């Protein structure tokens, strides 16, 4: 994913309460701010693939993450159990099936469904 190759900035830092275990902290990048959540992408600390971190708006200690390391291009998860799901696709990945299932693109790599 191209977003993971750009230089890091201060806005890419996750809140201190977010556990980055299993993720390479140097690759965390803010990808979207949508619906009261910030969505970050990162690389796993071992193997190929990518990770999604979903963090609730400021002041709330809610977050979730999931990673795929098997090379599959799509990761779908209900991270926080609050009625929303997120799907991550690799650059140029096909999104038509996900859009047909009610997902909406919020960033080049992230789709959400409520």
PyMOL commands that set and color helices and strands:
alter all, ss='L'
color gray80, all
select helices_A, chain A and resi 2-5+10-12+25-27+96-100
alter helices_A, ss='H'
color red, helices_A
select strands_A, chain A and resi 29-34+37-42+50-56+63-68+74-77+85-89+104-107+110-113
alter strands_A, ss='S'
color yellow, strands_A
deselect
rebuild
show_as cartoon
